[in-house]
């Protein structure tokens, strides 16, 4: 029988509690499930949803399942704050000053679960919290501790907290050559001795191995064998981190470009070697090296894809600017219908100015622009006709030169007109003519621009 998401959450909790010999009244179990469901099904969530959680719960490992359910329950910047039920739980531990969040200076030393959570995260009272330094992960672990303490043993809760801490992404190696999980093992040994958690060395190592498996599962899309599925997840993240994109057909060209630019910067700065982790043979060398290799391939593909997507958005932004200013992206890209009711798309107007450069029509980038990413999104079309046009008419070196100029445009160091004039004139004229065919209100000025070339 197919189950709804809230029933799946209840079932996962119930099975995990049974495995851990936890006895909890059904109403309390239901309350936990309702809280998880409410937090994870907000309209702001597109990737960090219950479907993401369900992908790494485990019937064989109740620690992993409970940690998975709670690990994204707080997502401050996506949810634009805290839902009331979560705010009530965490308010005693944080202070909010404008956009700044910090732990309160005085935290109870008698609160064992709080102290265990602080120690695992290496946080101290008064610490400033941000999404980049573990705010979401720490508060998610804290909510879990508050909801499960007194029912789940401290011994098991500690392992869950370690799993959630391990999902702080892309931590790399320190100056001593230690991985985050080497450091986590050392930290766990100290915690074990200080709080008498009764973990032996083998249990400590097993806890850290579970944490590294958990963290790798959280970013497993980086090991997708098909880059299109990897980019599907990227496109789910865009409306989560860019409020404007949540309003389909309303967001502007500039807002869309700004969202792409942030993602392009992320991929440019990301070291693929820092995506996945390994600790004491977990995962195996073979599996780990395969994951890292796929992460390199996906990040490299994503960089090339984002470069051309960003350049195409910059072209539309500049054309909009010289013909009347920023406008809804849908004005320039929404399908039209002819007098017979047939759908006319942007690419139908995009006439080829001359034979395209030599490109492999079987390449992954060509396929992604031509056929589109596998999944539909609520705010963007799957295929990218303008990006495909640029990809097939500009050499890679020219794309990168123009992208550098586009970034000057974004900083207002270059005018829109000067940016457009840097393109090969037949190429930019073809794009402007296609836009003129789509946008009645800008048609005259777009034709003026083409004549000026």
C-alpha positions in Angstrom: 0.0 0.0 0.0 1.3 3.5 -0.9 1.8 5.6 2.1 1.7 9.4 2.4 4.8 11.2 3.6 3.6 11.8 7.1 2.7 8.1 7.5 6.2 7.1 6.2 7.8 9.4 8.8 5.7 7.8 11.5 6.7 4.3 10.3 10.4 5.2 10.1 10.3 6.6 13.7 8.3 3.6 15.0 10.7 1.1 13.4 13.8 2.9 14.7 12.4 3.1 18.2 11.6 -0.6 18.1 15.2 -1.4 17.1 16.5 0.8 19.9 14.0 -0.6 22.4 12.6 2.8 23.0 9.1 3.0 24.5 7.2 6.1 23.6 3.5 6.9 23.8 2.0 6.9 20.3 0.8 10.5 20.7 4.4 11.7 21.4 5.6 9.8 18.4 2.9 11.4 16.3 3.9 14.9 17.6 7.5 14.3 16.5 6.3 13.1 13.0 4.0 16.1 12.6 6.9 18.5 13.5 9.2 16.9 11.0 6.6 16.9 8.3 5.6 20.5 8.9 9.2 21.7 8.8 10.3 19.7 5.8 7.2 20.4 3.6 7.4 24.2 3.6 6.8 25.8 0.2 10.3 27.2 0.3 11.8 23.7 0.2 12.6 22.2 -3.2 15.6 20.0 -2.6 15.9 19.7 1.2 12.5 17.8 1.5 11.3 14.6 3.0 12.1 12.8 -0.3 15.7 13.8 0.3 15.5 12.4 3.8 13.8 9.2 2.8 16.7 8.5 0.4 19.1 7.7 3.3 17.0 6.3 6.1 17.9 2.6 6.7 15.8 -0.2 8.1 19.1 -1.8 9.3 20.4 1.2 11.1 18.0 3.1 13.4 20.7 5.6 14.4 21.1 6.6 10.7 17.3 6.8 10.2 16.6 9.1 13.1 19.6 11.3 12.3 18.4 11.5 8.6 14.9 12.6 9.7 16.3 15.4 11.8 19.4 16.6 10.0 17.7 19.2 7.8 14.8 20.1 10.1 16.3 23.6 10.5 17.2 25.5 7.3 17.3 29.1 8.4 18.1 30.9 5.1 15.7 28.7 3.0 12.8 28.8 5.4 13.4 32.5 6.1 13.5 31.9 9.8 12.1 29.3 12.1 8.6 27.8 12.2 6.9 28.5 15.5 7.3 25.0 16.9 11.1 25.0 16.3 11.5 28.6 17.5 9.9 27.6 20.8 12.5 24.8 21.2 15.6 26.8 20.3 14.8 30.2 21.7 16.3 29.5 25.1 19.7 28.8 23.5 20.1 31.6 20.9 19.8 35.3 20.7 18.6 37.1 17.5 20.0 40.6 16.8 18.7 41.7 13.4 20.2 39.2 11.0 22.8 38.0 13.5 22.3 34.8 15.4 24.5 33.7 18.3 24.4 31.2 21.2 23.5 32.9 24.5 26.5 33.6 26.7 25.3 31.5 29.5 24.3 27.9 28.8 23.4 25.3 31.4 26.4 23.1 32.2 23.9 20.6 33.8 22.1 20.1 30.5 23.9 16.9 29.4 22.5 16.7 25.8 23.1 20.4 25.2 26.7 20.0 26.4 27.2 16.9 24.2 25.9 18.8 21.2 28.2 21.7 21.9 31.2 19.4 22.3 30.6 17.5 19.1 30.3 20.8 17.1 33.2 22.3 19.1 30.9 25.3 19.8 31.0 27.4 23.0 28.5 29.8 24.6 28.2 33.2 22.8 29.5 31.8 19.5 28.1 33.6 16.4 26.3 31.2 14.1 25.8 31.4 10.4 24.8 29.0 7.6 28.5 28.7 6.6 29.7 27.6 10.0 27.1 25.0 11.0 24.1 27.0 12.2 21.5 24.7 10.5 23.3 21.5 11.4 23.8 22.5 15.1 20.2 23.7 15.6 18.9 20.6 13.8 20.9 18.4 16.2 19.7 20.5 19.2 16.0 20.1 18.1 16.6 16.3 17.8 18.2 16.2 21.3 15.4 18.1 22.8 12.7 15.8 21.2 14.5 12.5 21.9 16.3 13.0 25.2 14.9 10.9 28.0 13.7 8.4 25.5 16.7 7.5 23.3 19.9 6.8 25.3 22.6 9.4 25.5 24.9 6.8 24.0 22.7 6.6 20.9 21.9 10.3 20.7 25.6 11.1 20.7 26.1 9.0 17.6 23.2 10.8 15.9 24.6 14.2 16.8 28.0 13.1 15.3 26.1 12.1 12.0 24.4 15.5 11.8 27.7 17.4 12.5 29.3 15.5 9.7 26.9 17.0 7.1 28.6 20.4 7.4 29.9 20.2 3.8 33.2 20.6 2.0 35.5 20.8 5.0 38.7 19.6 3.4 42.0 18.9 5.2 43.7 21.1 7.8 47.3 22.3 7.8 48.4 19.1 9.7 47.0 16.9 6.9 44.1 15.8 9.1 40.6 15.2 7.6 37.5 16.4 9.4 36.8 12.8 10.4 40.3 12.4 12.0 39.5 15.4 14.1 36.0 14.1 14.8 37.5 10.9 16.2 39.8 12.8 18.5 36.9 15.0 19.6 34.8 12.0 20.3 37.5 10.4 22.5 37.6 13.5 24.7 33.8 13.6 24.9 33.6 9.9 25.8 36.1 10.4 28.6 34.6 13.7 29.9 31.0 12.5 29.9 31.5 8.8 30.7 29.7 7.7 27.5 31.0 4.2 27.8 32.2 3.9 24.2 35.2 1.7 23.6 37.7 2.5 20.8 35.9 0.2 18.3 32.6 1.9 19.0 34.1 5.3 18.5 35.6 4.2 15.2 32.2 2.7 14.1 30.4 6.0 15.1 32.8 8.0 12.9 32.5 5.5 10.1 28.7 5.8 10.2 29.1 9.6 10.2 31.3 9.6 7.1 28.8 7.3 5.3 26.1 9.7 6.4 27.9 12.8 5.1 28.7 11.1 1.8 25.0 10.1 1.4 24.0 13.7 2.0 26.0 14.9 -1.1 25.7 11.7 -3.2 24.3 13.6 -6.2 27.9 14.6 -6.9 28.6 11.0 -7.8 25.8 10.8 -10.3 27.0 9.0 -13.4 24.9 11.3 -15.7 25.6 15.0 -15.2 22.0 15.9 -16.2 20.7 14.3 -13.0 23.3 16.1 -11.0 22.2 19.4 -12.5 18.6 18.6 -11.7 19.5 18.8 -8.1 21.4 22.1 -8.7 18.2 23.5 -10.2 16.2 22.4 -7.2 18.5 24.4 -5.0 18.2 27.6 -7.0 14.7 28.6 -5.8 15.6 27.5 -2.2 18.5 30.0 -2.1 16.9 32.7 -4.3 13.5 34.0 -3.1 12.7 35.7 -6.4 12.7 32.5 -8.4 9.9 31.0 -6.3 7.4 33.2 -8.2 7.2 31.6 -11.6 6.9 34.0 -14.6 7.3 37.1 -12.3 11.1 37.1 -11.6 13.2 39.4 -13.7 16.0 38.7 -16.1 18.4 40.3 -13.6 17.1 38.2 -10.7 17.5 35.1 -12.8 21.1 36.1 -13.8 22.0 36.9 -10.2 20.9 33.4 -9.1 22.9 31.8 -11.9 25.9 34.0 -11.0 25.9 32.8 -7.4 25.8 29.2 -8.5 28.5 29.8 -11.0 30.7 31.2 -8.3 30.0 28.2 -6.1 31.1 25.7 -8.7 34.1 27.8 -9.7 35.3 27.9 -6.0 34.4 24.3 -5.1 37.3 21.8 -4.8 35.8 18.5 -6.0 38.3 16.7 -3.7 36.5 18.2 -0.7 33.0 16.7 -1.6 33.4 13.1 -0.3 35.3 11.8 2.7 36.9 8.5 3.7 37.8 7.3 7.2 39.5 4.0 8.2 38.5 2.1 5.0 35.0 3.5 4.8 34.1 3.7 2.0 36.5 1.3 0.3 39.4 2.8 -1.7 37.8 1.6 -4.9 34.4 3.2 -4.1 35.9 6.4 -2.7 38.1 7.0 -5.8 35.2 6.4 -8.0 33.1 8.9 -6.1 35.8 11.5 -6.2 36.3 10.9 -10.0 32.6 11.4 -10.6 32.6 14.5 -8.4 35.4 16.0 -10.6 33.5 15.2 -13.8 30.2 16.6 -12.5 31.8 19.8 -11.2 33.7 20.3 -14.4 30.5 19.8 -16.5 28.6 22.1 -14.1 31.2 24.8 -14.5 31.0 24.7 -18.3 27.2 24.5 -18.3 26.9 27.5 -15.8 29.4 29.6 -17.7 27.3 29.4 -20.9 24.0 29.7 -19.0 25.3 32.8 -17.3 26.6 34.3 -20.5 23.2 33.8 -22.2 21.4 35.5 -19.2 23.9 38.4 -19.4 23.0 38.9 -23.1 19.3 39.0 -22.3 19.9 41.4 -19.4 22.0 43.7 -21.6 19.4 43.7 -24.4 16.7 44.4 -21.9 18.7 47.3 -20.4 19.3 49.0 -23.8 15.7 48.7 -24.8 13.9 49.9 -21.7 15.4 48.3 -18.6 15.0 45.0 -16.7 11.9 43.0 -17.4 10.3 39.6 -16.4 12.3 36.8 -18.0 9.0 35.4 -19.3 8.6 38.5 -21.5 11.7 37.3 -23.5 11.3 33.6 -23.2 7.7 32.6 -22.8 6.2 30.5 -25.7 3.8 32.3 -28.1 1.1 30.9 -30.4 0.6 31.7 -34.0 -2.8 32.5 -35.7 -3.4 28.7 -36.0 -2.8 28.1 -32.3 0.6 26.4 -32.9 3.2 27.0 -30.3 6.1 29.2 -31.4 9.3 29.1 -29.3 12.3 31.4 -29.0 14.5 29.0 -31.0 12.1 29.2 -33.9 13.2 32.8 -34.4 16.9 32.2 -33.8 18.2 32.2 -37.3 21.7 30.9 -37.9 24.0 33.7 -39.1 26.5 31.3 -40.6 27.6 27.7 -40.1 28.3 26.9 -36.5 31.7 26.0 -35.2 32.6 22.4 -35.0 31.0 20.9 -31.9 30.2 17.3 -30.9 26.4 16.9 -31.0 26.9 13.9 -28.7 28.7 15.8 -26.0 27.1 16.1 -22.6 26.9 20.0 -22.8 25.3 19.9 -26.2 22.8 17.3 -25.1 21.9 19.3 -21.9 21.3 22.5 -23.9 19.5 20.8 -26.7 17.4 18.2 -25.0 17.4 19.7 -21.5 17.9 18.5 -18.0 15.9 15.3 -17.2 13.5 16.8 -14.7 11.0 19.7 -15.0 11.3 22.7 -12.7 8.6 25.2 -11.7 10.6 28.3 -12.6 12.7 27.4 -15.7 12.5 25.5 -19.0 14.6 22.3 -19.3 16.3 23.1 -22.6 18.4 26.2 -23.2 18.1 27.4 -26.9 20.0 30.6 -26.4 22.8 28.8 -24.5 22.9 26.2 -27.2 23.2 28.9 -29.9 26.1 30.5 -28.1 27.8 27.2 -27.5 27.6 26.3 -31.2 28.7 29.7 -32.5 31.5 30.7 -30.1 34.8 29.1 -29.4 35.4 28.2 -25.8 38.1 30.9 -25.5 35.7 33.5 -26.8 33.0 32.3 -24.4 35.4 32.8 -21.5 36.5 36.3 -22.8 32.9 37.4 -23.0 32.1 35.9 -19.6 34.8 38.0 -18.1 33.3 41.1 -19.7 29.8 40.0 -18.4 31.2 40.1 -14.9 32.4 43.6 -15.5 28.8 44.4 -16.6 27.4 42.9 -13.4 29.6 45.2 -11.4 28.6 48.3 -13.5 32.2 48.6 -14.8 31.0 48.1 -18.4 27.9 49.4 -20.1 25.3 47.1 -21.6 25.9 48.5 -25.1 29.7 48.1 -24.9 29.2 44.6 -23.7 26.9 43.6 -26.6 29.2 45.2 -29.1 32.0 42.9 -28.0 30.1 40.0 -29.6 30.6 39.0 -33.2 28.0 41.2 -34.9 26.1 38.5 -36.8 25.8 36.4 -33.6 24.4 39.2 -31.5 22.2 40.5 -34.3 20.6 37.0 -34.6 19.9 37.0 -30.9 18.4 40.5 -30.9 16.2 39.7 -34.0 14.9 36.6 -32.2 14.0 38.7 -29.1 12.4 41.3 -31.4 10.1 38.6 -32.8 9.1 37.6 -29.3 8.8 40.9 -27.5 6.3 43.3 -29.2 7.0 46.1 -26.6 10.7 46.1 -27.3 10.6 45.3 -31.0 11.3 48.8 -32.4 14.3 49.4 -30.1 15.7 46.0 -30.8 15.5 46.6 -34.5 17.3 49.9 -34.0 20.1 48.1 -32.2 20.5 45.6 -35.0 20.5 48.4 -37.6 23.2 50.2 -35.7 25.5 47.1 -36.1 
